[in-house]
Amino acid sequence: MASLRLFLCFFLFTASSVNIVCSRSLQKDHIALFIFGDSVYDPGNNNYIDTTARANYYPYGETFFKYPTGRFSDGRLTSDFIAEYANLPLIPPYLQPGNHEFTAGVNFASAGAGALSETNQGFVIDLKTQLSYFKKVAKQLRQELGDAEAMAFLSKAVYLINVGSNDYVLPFTTNSTVFQYFSKQQYVGMVIGNLTETIKEIHKEGGRKFGFRNFGSMGCIPLLKALVPGNTTGSCFEQANELAKLHNAAFTKALEEMEIKLVQFKYSMHHLNIYLSELTKNPRRFGFKEVNKACCGSGPYRGISSCGGRRGVTEYELCSDPTQYFYFDSSHVSEKANRQIAQLIRSPQKYHTALFVFGDSLYDPGNNNYIDTLIKANYYPYGETFFKYPTGRFSDGRIIADFIAQFANLPLIPPYLQPGNHEFTYGVNFASAGAGALSETYQGFVIDLKTQLGYFKKVVKLMRKELGDAEATVIFSKAVYLINIGGNDYISFLTSNSTVFQSSSKQEYVAMVMGNLTETIEEIYKKGGRKFGFLNMGSLGCVPSMKALAPGNTTGSCFEQVNEIAKLHDAALPKALEELETKLVQVKYSMHYLNISYSKRRNNPEKYGFKEANMACCGSGPYRGMFSCGGRRGVTKYELCSDPNDYLFFDSDHLTEKANKQIAQLMWSGTPNITGPYNLKALFEV
């Protein structure tokens, strides 16, 4: 079967496979995610039952959440990334107190659970109980939505299931006599029987679309390697691997039979065993230094389940960098590994096209959170719409770079400075709010373009070292480089007591900005970059902060001094790019005419779904153009609109998520009159 690709998904049939093909409109056709299984998917249900099978203590959760959530990983699980790729929030544990909102789905998985009720009985939420919880949710949905709407909702949902490994591991880690009474084939048959019965029951409730992964080399996890007597060579526990192979064969057959018998039943299977086989052959290709030993634990291969010191063994070892390890503890993979598996589930491909991002607040996903500056958006109400918490993005939700990544089937591209971020094969984001092409712009408070370039060169060096020159060259030459810079260089002289134009003309100043920008492009080119995406400056003098500076402005007039210099920039940029295209072999670029996009939305906001295009949603003063959103920048009082979707601008200088999405769509697939000579979709496909 083909890959599980979860955005908002429908199934596409080919002669021999089923692909889940995805759309991106949560508002029109919402699809939920329901999750069943064991510790691979448990986001913390076991926190709420009487069991020792918990991960609600340090060092679990240290990488991403910064606190233990109950997930058996240093960060997120595969199911968390699948939810992210589907434009859904983190799917909450069913047992989490106060969790009665199921429109995005819910997670029933329980660490230690098996398909057999006898597996870790009394200490886990077994599969049968998980099914009963789902039936309660289905009943509640029918009561709240009505039978017809609930059935439509449940039939569109995707059901992610992973269970069985505990059934197979437990006999080897306890004094079980199960194989004295059952052959391995019979035992596997019981596990598959319970699993298929659960799938059929979900189908009766309305479920139609299912996602699975087979078992990899189960006997190769540190826990089972540690059971091999005198194991000094990293040998796997072959008895467990034998069971995994029997399971994979039997489950594939069972699914094929259900596909015939059950109406509209469709499924996707990720072949985890293939990924693990490739990983063990060449771990450096996947960015790992250690694939035999766990990051956290004790004993041989750190295979004793002692991580955190809460399970009988109080002393344990902990690695310094989980991103170098495939396994985080004796049985569970690291966040980095979970991300890779989720990416392969969603969109398997040998060579993807990476995205590297440079620029200012229009593209900054949170780099400024990690530097000493006041130019941050890590507080309410930033992030309120999509993430439900402030991420450092200057918007109510996602920014343009996030949508471009989504359209390219990439994960959200992380900030370069995010702790623990060492995975760059999908790209990385260097942008910094307030940054300029000139190092003097807000110097000391931002990551200027030259410094961003320096970070990129470090990434290049690291990837060449880890992947080898040949593979790294492929990644950098296929990658797209998204750059937006210059706006802060032009507005900073108006918002400070700058004397720049006493010594330089506006044309000379623009030339300095353009010189630094083109020099950066040439340096990226030397490192392998060939495909670039830009925005022109747009009507910079028409953002709320600039309107507020125009003396006596009661008519919504733009600040024409700023527009004048923006026009000079917009005239110089295409000329510079054309020269680079001629000068540099194989360079291709895309430029979106932001001035046209802005103008259309300011002049006719209703046509594009906006009610207000002059005033910001959040801020104070004329046009809410004072940069006071959140009350953290000197002015503590500010106004906040009730619905950012009605507004073009979220704060005094930055767009709403809705506006960001519209601009990103034009950059992605716009025609040459608005985005050219290539659009970004074409660049990603070249």
TAHUGI-V578617 format. One record per pair of residues at least 4 apart in sequence whose ideal C-beta (glycine too) atoms are under 6 Angstrom apart, sorted by the first residue. I is the first residue (numbers start at 1). J is the second residue. D is the distance in whole Angstrom. If there is no record, write none. Layout:
i=I j=J d=D
i=I j=J d=D
This chain:
i=1 j=18 d=6
i=1 j=268 d=6
i=1 j=269 d=4
i=2 j=17 d=4
i=2 j=18 d=6
i=2 j=19 d=5
i=3 j=348 d=5
i=4 j=20 d=6
i=4 j=211 d=4
i=4 j=268 d=4
i=4 j=270 d=6
i=4 j=345 d=4
i=5 j=20 d=5
i=5 j=22 d=5
i=5 j=346 d=5
i=5 j=347 d=6
i=6 j=82 d=5
i=6 j=85 d=6
i=6 j=86 d=4
i=6 j=158 d=6
i=7 j=22 d=3
i=7 j=24 d=5
i=7 j=86 d=5
i=8 j=23 d=5
i=8 j=29 d=6
i=8 j=31 d=5
i=9 j=20 d=4
i=9 j=22 d=5
i=10 j=21 d=6
i=11 j=18 d=6
i=11 j=20 d=6
i=11 j=266 d=4
i=12 j=19 d=5
i=12 j=21 d=4
i=18 j=266 d=6
i=20 j=268 d=5
i=25 j=29 d=6
i=26 j=30 d=5
i=26 j=87 d=5
i=31 j=156 d=5
i=32 j=104 d=6
i=32 j=105 d=4
i=32 j=157 d=4
i=33 j=83 d=6
i=33 j=88 d=6
i=33 j=91 d=6
i=33 j=105 d=4
i=33 j=158 d=5
i=34 j=105 d=5
i=34 j=157 d=6
i=34 j=159 d=5
i=35 j=41 d=5
i=35 j=79 d=5
i=35 j=91 d=6
i=35 j=107 d=4
i=35 j=109 d=6
i=35 j=160 d=5
i=36 j=108 d=5
i=36 j=130 d=5
i=36 j=161 d=5
i=37 j=41 d=4
i=37 j=109 d=4
i=37 j=161 d=6
i=37 j=162 d=4
i=37 j=163 d=5
i=38 j=113 d=5
i=38 j=163 d=5
i=38 j=166 d=6
i=39 j=72 d=5
i=39 j=111 d=4
i=40 j=162 d=5
i=41 j=79 d=5
i=41 j=109 d=4
i=41 j=162 d=6
i=42 j=109 d=4
i=42 j=110 d=6
i=42 j=111 d=4
i=43 j=71 d=6
i=43 j=93 d=5
i=43 j=107 d=5
i=44 j=69 d=5
i=44 j=70 d=3
i=44 j=93 d=5
i=45 j=93 d=4
i=45 j=95 d=5
i=45 j=110 d=5
i=46 j=51 d=5
i=46 j=53 d=6
i=46 j=54 d=5
i=46 j=110 d=6
i=46 j=111 d=5
i=47 j=56 d=5
i=47 j=70 d=4
i=48 j=95 d=4
i=51 j=123 d=4
i=53 j=111 d=5
i=53 j=112 d=4
i=53 j=123 d=6
i=55 j=60 d=4
i=55 j=70 d=6
i=55 j=72 d=5
i=56 j=68 d=5
i=56 j=70 d=5
i=57 j=68 d=5
i=57 j=308 d=5
i=57 j=310 d=6
i=59 j=318 d=6
i=60 j=68 d=4
i=61 j=65 d=4
i=61 j=67 d=5
i=61 j=68 d=4
i=61 j=69 d=5
i=62 j=74 d=5
i=63 j=74 d=4
i=63 j=75 d=4
i=63 j=322 d=6
i=63 j=335 d=5
i=63 j=420 d=4
i=64 j=75 d=3
i=64 j=76 d=5
i=64 j=335 d=6
i=65 j=69 d=5
i=71 j=77 d=5
i=72 j=111 d=6
i=72 j=332 d=4
i=73 j=77 d=6
i=73 j=328 d=5
i=73 j=332 d=6
i=73 j=335 d=5
i=74 j=322 d=4
i=74 j=328 d=5
i=74 j=334 d=6
i=74 j=335 d=5
i=75 j=335 d=3
i=76 j=80 d=4
i=76 j=335 d=5
i=77 j=338 d=5
i=78 j=338 d=5
i=78 j=341 d=5
i=78 j=342 d=5
i=79 j=160 d=6
i=80 j=90 d=6
i=81 j=339 d=5
i=81 j=342 d=3
i=82 j=342 d=5
i=83 j=88 d=4
i=83 j=91 d=5
i=85 j=346 d=5
i=88 j=104 d=5
i=89 j=104 d=6
i=91 j=105 d=5
i=91 j=107 d=5
i=92 j=96 d=5
i=92 j=99 d=5
i=93 j=107 d=6
i=94 j=106 d=5
i=94 j=108 d=5
i=94 j=133 d=5
i=102 j=106 d=5
i=102 j=137 d=5
i=108 j=130 d=4
i=108 j=133 d=5
i=110 j=124 d=5
i=110 j=125 d=4
i=112 j=120 d=4
i=112 j=124 d=4
i=112 j=166 d=6
i=113 j=124 d=4
i=113 j=125 d=6
i=113 j=126 d=5
i=114 j=119 d=3
i=114 j=166 d=4
i=114 j=167 d=4
i=115 j=127 d=5
i=115 j=163 d=5
i=115 j=164 d=5
i=115 j=167 d=6
i=115 j=191 d=5
i=115 j=194 d=4
i=115 j=195 d=5
i=116 j=167 d=5
i=117 j=126 d=5
i=117 j=128 d=6
i=119 j=166 d=5
i=119 j=167 d=5
i=119 j=170 d=6
i=120 j=124 d=5
i=125 j=129 d=5
i=125 j=130 d=6
i=127 j=163 d=5
i=127 j=198 d=6
i=131 j=198 d=5
i=131 j=201 d=6
i=138 j=205 d=5
i=141 j=145 d=5
i=141 j=150 d=4
i=142 j=147 d=5
i=142 j=150 d=4
i=145 j=149 d=4
i=145 j=150 d=4
i=151 j=206 d=5
i=154 j=206 d=3
i=155 j=206 d=5
i=155 j=208 d=5
i=158 j=209 d=5
i=158 j=211 d=6
i=159 j=202 d=6
i=159 j=207 d=5
i=159 j=210 d=5
i=160 j=211 d=5
i=161 j=212 d=6
i=164 j=191 d=5
i=165 j=169 d=6
i=165 j=218 d=6
i=166 j=170 d=6
i=167 j=191 d=5
i=168 j=243 d=4
i=170 j=174 d=6
i=171 j=176 d=4
i=171 j=178 d=5
i=178 j=182 d=6
i=182 j=186 d=4
i=182 j=187 d=5
i=184 j=243 d=6
i=188 j=246 d=5
i=188 j=247 d=5
i=188 j=250 d=5
i=192 j=250 d=5
i=192 j=251 d=6
i=192 j=254 d=5
i=196 j=254 d=5
i=202 j=207 d=4
i=203 j=207 d=5
i=203 j=262 d=5
i=208 j=264 d=5
i=209 j=266 d=5
i=210 j=267 d=4
i=211 j=268 d=5
i=212 j=269 d=5
i=213 j=270 d=4
i=213 j=272 d=5
i=214 j=248 d=4
i=214 j=271 d=6
i=214 j=272 d=6
i=214 j=273 d=6
i=215 j=244 d=4
i=215 j=247 d=6
i=215 j=248 d=6
i=216 j=272 d=4
i=216 j=273 d=5
i=216 j=276 d=4
i=217 j=236 d=6
i=217 j=241 d=5
i=217 j=276 d=5
i=218 j=240 d=5
i=218 j=244 d=4
i=219 j=224 d=5
i=219 j=236 d=4
i=219 j=237 d=4
i=219 j=238 d=6
i=219 j=240 d=4
i=219 j=241 d=4
i=220 j=236 d=4
i=221 j=331 d=5
i=222 j=294 d=4
i=222 j=301 d=4
i=222 j=302 d=6
i=222 j=303 d=4
i=222 j=327 d=6
i=222 j=330 d=5
i=223 j=303 d=5
i=223 j=330 d=4
i=223 j=331 d=5
i=224 j=237 d=4
i=224 j=240 d=5
i=225 j=231 d=6
i=225 j=301 d=5
i=225 j=303 d=6
i=226 j=299 d=6
i=226 j=300 d=4
i=226 j=301 d=5
i=226 j=303 d=3
i=227 j=237 d=6
i=228 j=235 d=5
i=228 j=237 d=6
i=231 j=235 d=5
i=234 j=292 d=5
i=236 j=241 d=6
i=247 j=251 d=6
i=255 j=267 d=6
i=258 j=262 d=5
i=258 j=265 d=6
i=259 j=265 d=5
i=270 j=345 d=5
i=275 j=344 d=6
i=279 j=283 d=6
i=279 j=286 d=5
i=283 j=288 d=4
i=283 j=291 d=5
i=284 j=466 d=5
i=287 j=423 d=6
i=288 j=326 d=5
i=289 j=324 d=4
i=290 j=324 d=6
i=290 j=325 d=5
i=291 j=326 d=4
i=292 j=301 d=6
i=293 j=301 d=5
i=293 j=302 d=5
i=294 j=302 d=4
i=294 j=327 d=4
i=294 j=329 d=5
i=294 j=330 d=5
i=295 j=319 d=4
i=295 j=322 d=5
i=295 j=325 d=4
i=295 j=328 d=5
i=296 j=307 d=4
i=296 j=318 d=5
i=296 j=328 d=6
i=296 j=329 d=5
i=297 j=302 d=3
i=297 j=304 d=6
i=297 j=306 d=5
i=297 j=307 d=5
i=297 j=316 d=6
i=297 j=329 d=6
i=297 j=330 d=5
i=298 j=304 d=5
i=298 j=306 d=4
i=298 j=313 d=6
i=298 j=316 d=5
i=298 j=317 d=6
i=299 j=303 d=6
i=299 j=304 d=4
i=303 j=330 d=5
i=304 j=313 d=6
i=305 j=311 d=5
i=305 j=330 d=5
i=306 j=313 d=4
i=306 j=316 d=4
i=307 j=316 d=6
i=307 j=329 d=4
i=309 j=314 d=4
i=309 j=316 d=6
i=319 j=325 d=6
i=322 j=328 d=6
i=322 j=334 d=5
i=323 j=336 d=5
i=323 j=420 d=6
i=323 j=422 d=4
i=325 j=334 d=5
i=326 j=333 d=6
i=326 j=337 d=5
i=327 j=333 d=6
i=328 j=332 d=6
i=328 j=334 d=4
i=333 j=337 d=4
i=333 j=338 d=6
i=336 j=423 d=5
i=344 j=348 d=5
i=347 j=409 d=5
i=351 j=474 d=6
i=353 j=478 d=5
i=353 j=684 d=5
i=354 j=426 d=5
i=354 j=427 d=4
i=354 j=475 d=6
i=354 j=479 d=4
i=355 j=405 d=6
i=355 j=410 d=6
i=355 j=413 d=5
i=355 j=427 d=4
i=355 j=480 d=5
i=356 j=427 d=5
i=356 j=479 d=6
i=356 j=481 d=5
i=357 j=363 d=5
i=357 j=401 d=5
i=357 j=413 d=6
i=357 j=429 d=4
i=357 j=431 d=5
i=357 j=482 d=5
i=358 j=430 d=5
i=358 j=452 d=5
i=358 j=483 d=5
i=359 j=363 d=4
i=359 j=431 d=4
i=359 j=483 d=6
i=359 j=484 d=4
i=359 j=485 d=5
i=360 j=435 d=5
i=360 j=485 d=6
i=360 j=488 d=6
i=361 j=394 d=5
i=361 j=433 d=3
i=362 j=484 d=5
i=363 j=401 d=5
i=363 j=431 d=4
i=363 j=484 d=6
i=364 j=431 d=4
i=364 j=432 d=6
i=364 j=433 d=4
i=365 j=393 d=6
i=365 j=415 d=5
i=365 j=429 d=5
i=366 j=391 d=5
i=366 j=392 d=3
i=366 j=415 d=5
i=367 j=415 d=4
i=367 j=417 d=5
i=367 j=432 d=5
i=368 j=373 d=6
i=368 j=375 d=6
i=368 j=376 d=5
i=368 j=432 d=6
i=368 j=433 d=5
i=369 j=378 d=5
i=369 j=392 d=4
i=370 j=417 d=4
i=373 j=445 d=4
i=375 j=433 d=5
i=375 j=434 d=4
i=377 j=382 d=4
i=377 j=392 d=6
i=377 j=394 d=5
i=378 j=390 d=5
i=378 j=392 d=5
i=379 j=390 d=5
i=379 j=630 d=5
i=379 j=632 d=6
i=381 j=640 d=6
i=382 j=390 d=4
i=383 j=387 d=4
i=383 j=389 d=5
i=383 j=390 d=4
i=383 j=391 d=5
i=384 j=396 d=5
i=385 j=396 d=4
i=385 j=397 d=4
i=385 j=644 d=6
i=385 j=657 d=5
i=386 j=397 d=3
i=386 j=398 d=5
i=386 j=657 d=6
i=387 j=391 d=5
i=393 j=399 d=5
i=394 j=433 d=6
i=394 j=654 d=4
i=395 j=399 d=5
i=395 j=650 d=5
i=395 j=654 d=6
i=395 j=657 d=5
i=396 j=644 d=4
i=396 j=650 d=5
i=396 j=656 d=6
i=396 j=657 d=5
i=397 j=657 d=3
i=398 j=402 d=4
i=398 j=657 d=5
i=399 j=660 d=5
i=400 j=660 d=5
i=400 j=663 d=6
i=400 j=664 d=5
i=402 j=412 d=6
i=403 j=661 d=5
i=403 j=664 d=3
i=404 j=664 d=5
i=405 j=410 d=4
i=405 j=412 d=6
i=405 j=413 d=5
i=407 j=668 d=5
i=408 j=684 d=5
i=410 j=426 d=5
i=413 j=427 d=5
i=413 j=429 d=5
i=414 j=418 d=5
i=414 j=421 d=5
i=415 j=429 d=6
i=416 j=428 d=5
i=416 j=430 d=5
i=416 j=455 d=5
i=424 j=428 d=5
i=424 j=459 d=5
i=424 j=463 d=6
i=430 j=452 d=4
i=430 j=455 d=5
i=432 j=446 d=5
i=432 j=447 d=4
i=434 j=442 d=5
i=434 j=446 d=4
i=434 j=488 d=6
i=435 j=446 d=4
i=435 j=447 d=6
i=435 j=448 d=5
i=436 j=441 d=3
i=436 j=488 d=4
i=436 j=489 d=4
i=437 j=449 d=5
i=437 j=485 d=5
i=437 j=486 d=5
i=437 j=489 d=6
i=437 j=513 d=5
i=437 j=516 d=4
i=437 j=517 d=5
i=438 j=489 d=5
i=439 j=448 d=5
i=439 j=450 d=6
i=441 j=488 d=5
i=441 j=489 d=5
i=441 j=492 d=5
i=442 j=446 d=5
i=447 j=451 d=5
i=447 j=452 d=6
i=449 j=485 d=5
i=449 j=520 d=6
i=453 j=520 d=5
i=453 j=523 d=6
i=460 j=527 d=5
i=463 j=467 d=5
i=463 j=472 d=5
i=464 j=469 d=6
i=464 j=472 d=4
i=467 j=471 d=4
i=467 j=472 d=5
i=469 j=473 d=6
i=473 j=528 d=6
i=476 j=528 d=3
i=477 j=528 d=5
i=477 j=530 d=5
i=480 j=531 d=5
i=480 j=533 d=6
i=480 j=683 d=5
i=480 j=684 d=6
i=481 j=524 d=6
i=481 j=529 d=5
i=481 j=532 d=5
i=482 j=533 d=5
i=483 j=534 d=6
i=484 j=535 d=5
i=486 j=513 d=5
i=486 j=569 d=6
i=487 j=540 d=6
i=488 j=492 d=6
i=489 j=513 d=5
i=490 j=565 d=5
i=492 j=496 d=6
i=493 j=498 d=4
i=493 j=500 d=5
i=500 j=504 d=6
i=504 j=508 d=4
i=504 j=509 d=5
i=506 j=565 d=5
i=506 j=568 d=6
i=510 j=568 d=5
i=510 j=569 d=5
i=510 j=572 d=6
i=514 j=572 d=5
i=514 j=576 d=5
i=518 j=576 d=5
i=524 j=529 d=4
i=525 j=529 d=5
i=525 j=584 d=5
i=530 j=586 d=5
i=530 j=587 d=6
i=531 j=588 d=5
i=531 j=683 d=5
i=532 j=589 d=4
i=533 j=590 d=5
i=533 j=680 d=5
i=534 j=591 d=5
i=535 j=592 d=5
i=535 j=594 d=5
i=536 j=570 d=4
i=536 j=573 d=6
i=536 j=593 d=6
i=536 j=594 d=5
i=536 j=595 d=6
i=537 j=566 d=4
i=537 j=569 d=5
i=537 j=570 d=5
i=538 j=594 d=4
i=538 j=595 d=5
i=538 j=598 d=5
i=539 j=563 d=6
i=539 j=595 d=6
i=539 j=598 d=5
i=540 j=562 d=5
i=540 j=566 d=4
i=541 j=546 d=5
i=541 j=558 d=4
i=541 j=559 d=4
i=541 j=560 d=6
i=541 j=562 d=3
i=541 j=563 d=4
i=542 j=558 d=4
i=543 j=653 d=5
i=544 j=616 d=4
i=544 j=623 d=4
i=544 j=624 d=6
i=544 j=625 d=4
i=544 j=649 d=6
i=544 j=652 d=5
i=545 j=625 d=5
i=545 j=652 d=4
i=545 j=653 d=5
i=546 j=559 d=4
i=546 j=562 d=5
i=547 j=553 d=6
i=547 j=623 d=5
i=547 j=625 d=6
i=548 j=621 d=6
i=548 j=622 d=4
i=548 j=623 d=5
i=548 j=625 d=3
i=549 j=559 d=6
i=550 j=557 d=6
i=550 j=559 d=5
i=553 j=557 d=5
i=556 j=614 d=4
i=558 j=563 d=6
i=577 j=589 d=5
i=579 j=583 d=6
i=580 j=584 d=5
i=580 j=587 d=6
i=581 j=587 d=5
i=588 j=678 d=6
i=590 j=678 d=5
i=590 j=679 d=6
i=590 j=680 d=5
i=590 j=683 d=6
i=592 j=666 d=6
i=592 j=667 d=4
i=592 j=675 d=5
i=593 j=674 d=6
i=594 j=598 d=6
i=596 j=674 d=6
i=597 j=663 d=6
i=601 j=605 d=6
i=601 j=608 d=5
i=601 j=613 d=6
i=601 j=648 d=6
i=602 j=613 d=5
i=605 j=610 d=4
i=605 j=613 d=4
i=610 j=648 d=5
i=611 j=646 d=4
i=612 j=646 d=6
i=612 j=647 d=5
i=613 j=648 d=4
i=614 j=623 d=6
i=615 j=623 d=5
i=615 j=624 d=5
i=616 j=624 d=4
i=616 j=649 d=4
i=616 j=651 d=5
i=616 j=652 d=5
i=617 j=641 d=4
i=617 j=644 d=5
i=617 j=647 d=4
i=617 j=650 d=5
i=618 j=629 d=4
i=618 j=640 d=5
i=618 j=650 d=6
i=618 j=651 d=5
i=619 j=624 d=3
i=619 j=626 d=5
i=619 j=628 d=5
i=619 j=629 d=5
i=619 j=638 d=6
i=619 j=651 d=5
i=619 j=652 d=5
i=620 j=626 d=5
i=620 j=628 d=5
i=620 j=635 d=6
i=620 j=638 d=5
i=620 j=639 d=6
i=621 j=625 d=6
i=621 j=626 d=4
i=624 j=639 d=6
i=625 j=652 d=5
i=627 j=633 d=6
i=627 j=652 d=5
i=628 j=635 d=4
i=628 j=638 d=4
i=629 j=638 d=6
i=629 j=651 d=4
i=631 j=636 d=4
i=631 j=638 d=6
i=641 j=647 d=6
i=644 j=650 d=6
i=644 j=656 d=5
i=645 j=658 d=5
i=647 j=656 d=5
i=648 j=659 d=5
i=650 j=654 d=6
i=650 j=656 d=4
i=655 j=659 d=4
i=655 j=660 d=5
i=666 j=670 d=4
i=666 j=674 d=6
i=666 j=675 d=6
i=667 j=675 d=6
i=667 j=680 d=5
i=668 j=680 d=5
i=668 j=681 d=5
i=669 j=679 d=6
i=669 j=681 d=5
i=670 j=674 d=4
i=670 j=675 d=3
i=670 j=679 d=5
i=672 j=676 d=4
i=675 j=679 d=5
i=678 j=682 d=4
i=678 j=683 d=5
